[in-house]
Amino acid sequence: MIHDEIADFLAALPRSGAIAGLDLGTKTIGVAVSDGLRHIATPLLTIRRTKFTEDAAKLQEIVTSRALAGLVLGLPRNMDGSEGPRAQSTRAFARNISRLIPLPIGYWDERLSTVAAERALIEADTSRKRRAEVIDHVAAGYILQGVLDRLAWLERERNR
């Protein structure tokens, strides 16, 4: 099931279990995963996109091997908050992947996540070549960490 609101995504998740964050691009998919307690996001890998069925199979392998409980897709909104063609493409990907991977799927506003990832890599003195290799899954890590922080806050609020 696909959830536009992160609170609804949280309600659909089991109490524990790792989740993955995805940064969808036209040529790549950055993947990050959380720990089972959902505290820390770790960039994992970048999938070079080919056909949807092959991309979905690679994601299914990750879901199965890591026993994931849910997926979060970065939703690329415009700076004014509106949704353009890239956001619509992300929503279409979510609809298609939900037919193959029966996990809760949520969206997270990914505005400036790639910029933040790029800055962090520059501050870490990462070479331009290496930045190009890892930027997508580092951006996915930023997306996922934002979700994890929000889920922790929602959990605290719910338990008050």
N, C-alpha and C positions, 0 to 999 in steps of 0.2 A: 504494500500500500504506500502511496506517495503522499507526503505531508508538506504543505506550504508553511505551516507554523512549526517552529522548533519544539514548542511545548507539546504539540500533538505527536511529533516524532518521538519525544521522550516517553510519552504515555504508551506508545506502541512497542517500545523496546522492552526486553526482559530486564530484570534488575541488574544483571551484570553481563559482561561479554564485550569483547572488543568491537569497535566499529571502524569503518574506513572512510576517509575523506578523498574525494576525487576532484581534480582540477582538469576539466575537459577542455581540450584545445582542438583545433582542426587537424593537427598532425600528431598530437600526443595526448596521453591521459596520465597526469601525475597522480600517484597513489601514496597515501599516508595511512598508517594504522595506529590505533590507540592500544593501550594496555587493557587488560580485562576489567580493571576497575574504572576505566575511562578518566584517567587523570592526565596522561601525557600522550601527545601525538608525536609519532616518529615517521619522518619521510621514509618511504620504502623503495619505490622504483618508478620509472617512467615507461609507459607502454607506448610503443610506436604504433599509431593507428593504421590499420589496413582496411579490412571489411568489418562491418558491425559484428557478424557472427564470430570472427576470430577475436575481436576485442572483447566480446562478451565471454568467450571461452577462457581467455586469460583472467578476466575478472572473477569468473566462477572458480577457477583454480585457487585464487587468493582467498575468496570467501570460504571455500571448503578447507583448505590447508590451515587457515587461521581461525576457523569456526566463528566467523564474524556474525554479529547480531544485527547489524544495520549498515546502511550506506548514506553518506552525506555528499551531495553534489554542490560544488560551488556554482552559484547562480550569478552570471556576469551581467549585473544591472548597469545601466548608464549612470553617469554621475548625478543626474537629476532624479534617479530612482526608477525611471521607466525601464521597460524591457524591450530590447531590440532583437535582431535576428539571432545573435549568439545565445541569448537567454531562451528563445524559442527552440533553438537547436538542443540546448541542454534539457529542456522539458521533454522534447521528443525522445532524446536518449533515455531519460528516466522512464518514460512510458514503455519503451521497448525493452529495457533491461529488467523492468519489474515483471514482465511476462516470463522471463527466464530465471530470475533470481528472486525467490519469494521472501524478501526481507523488507522491513520498513525502510523507506527512502525519504530523506529530508533534504531541504535546500538551505544553503547558507549564502548570504550576500557576500560575494567575493571581491567587491570593489577594493582595489588597491592591495590585494593579497600578493600579487606578483611583484608590485613595487616594493612592498615590505620585505619579501623574500630576497629580491635583488639587493636591497640595501644591506640586509644581514650578511649576504654572501660577500659583498664588497668590503664591509667592515671586518669580515673574517679573512680578508686578503686572498680571496679565491680568484684564480685566474679567469680571464674572460672565457676561455675554452671550457673550463670546468663548470663555470656558472651556467653556460648553455646546456651542459649535460644534466645538471641537477635542478635547474630552476623550477621545472614543473612539479616535481615531487616535493620540493621545499615549499612551494606555494600551496600544495595540497596539505602539507603539515600546518601551515598558517590557518588555512580554512578549518581543518579539523580541530586545532587547538582552540579556535574561537568557539566552535560548537561545544567542545568539552567544558570550557569555562562557563558557557551559558547553561549547559545541562547541570553543572554543579550548583550554579546559582538557583536554578529552578527547583532543584532537589532540596536545597536548604530552605527556600521559601515554602515549599510544600510541607516540610516537616516542622514548620513553626507552629 
